[in-house]
Amino acid sequence: MLGDMPKSISAAGNASKINELHYQAHAGLGLVYSDTNQYKKAAQAFRKTLSLNPWSPVSSRLNICLDTMKRLELEEDDEL
């Protein structure tokens, strides 16, 4: 939210290492990776989030993100 992407990646990465089942940390990683055009990493994080909690209130949005990435065949560093 503050725009410091490296710190956000570090914080979410640390949380997911401490608790591999912390689906919100994986979702946060996916959002930051998406914002920094790292679409493959974003997709991996979103898939992990969905595998941990498919009933999350944000699961439909994550599925839309994954579908859009697949449809657009986005690679890392591609722009939307």
Secondary structure as GFF3:
##gff-version 3
##sequence-region A 1 80
A	DSSP	alpha_helix	5	18	.	.	.	ID=ss1
A	DSSP	alpha_helix	23	35	.	.	.	ID=ss2
A	DSSP	alpha_helix	39	52	.	.	.	ID=ss3
A	DSSP	alpha_helix	59	72	.	.	.	ID=ss4
###
